[in-house]
C-alpha cells in the first residue's frame, strides 16, 4: 500500500460509531488534506436534514477538489464519493462496539465537543431508528460497498474490521 499522503482524495466510510471522524481527523492532521465531515453539513441546526438536491450539489463541488478527506457514509451519495476517490477506507467494526459508541456519544456530547456534528440530538424515535441502522449495517450496506469495489477497480480500498486494524493503519 502507498503512503496515505500519496492519495489526494480519501473517502472514509462505514458504520456509525466505528470511528470514521476520529480517523479522518488523524489522517487530515498528518497529510494536510482538507477535511469534510458530512454529518456537519448534512444535519442542520435542530437535526433538520439538508434537502437531498442541495446535498448532492455540495457533494459534487467537494469531490471536484484536488485533495480532500470526506468522512461519512451517506448511502445516497456514496457512489459519487467512491468513484471520485483514490482511496476508500471502510470501517467495519463489531456491531456491539458501534452501538456502544453511538449511545455514549448521544448521551454525552455537546455541540462544542464534535466539529463534525452541528447540534447533537436527544434519545428519540429517530435515534432508535439510527441504532437499528447500525444493527443492520453489514446486511444492508456492505453489499453496496462490494458492488462499488467491483465497479471502481482503480480505487484502492482498505477494509478495517477491528480496533486493532485501525490502530495499525500507517497514517504517517
Phi, psi and omega in degrees: 000145176289167170290144182300333177295337182280354179256110181292327184234115183238126174254129177247116185236172175140186184293142172302142180084002183274349179103021181301313183294319179297313179297318180299317179297318180297317180293319179297319179297322182283318186270336186081006179292144173298141184247130178240115176266113182298322180304318183298322183274323184288317182270108178280165179311139183080014180059038173273127180287139175296140177304140186305315182295323177294320181295318179294321176299314178299316181300316179298324177293315182297314187288347176281349179294154182287326180222137176192159166235123177246123183252119176147153183269295177040084183306326183295340179235009183299317183298321178299310181294318182300312183294332181272343185282155169266333179218134172243127175250120181253120176265116184232064184278167182304142182305314182300323181291315180297318178296315180300314180296319181296316180294316180299315181296317182297321183281336188249334191289144171246158183304329183279355182268338183231109180290348181267357180233128185284327183196107183295148181267192181244178175285105186227179174300321179296322178293324176298321176296322178298316178296322177296322177297319176299314181302323185263003188308309183299321182286322186266328187256325182298325176300321178293320177298316179295324176297317179293324177301317179289323183285338184234067185295342180278355180266122177292150187222132174237124181250108182257122187248004181208162176299323179298316179298322178295314180298325183277352177297125182280105183270339185299000000 
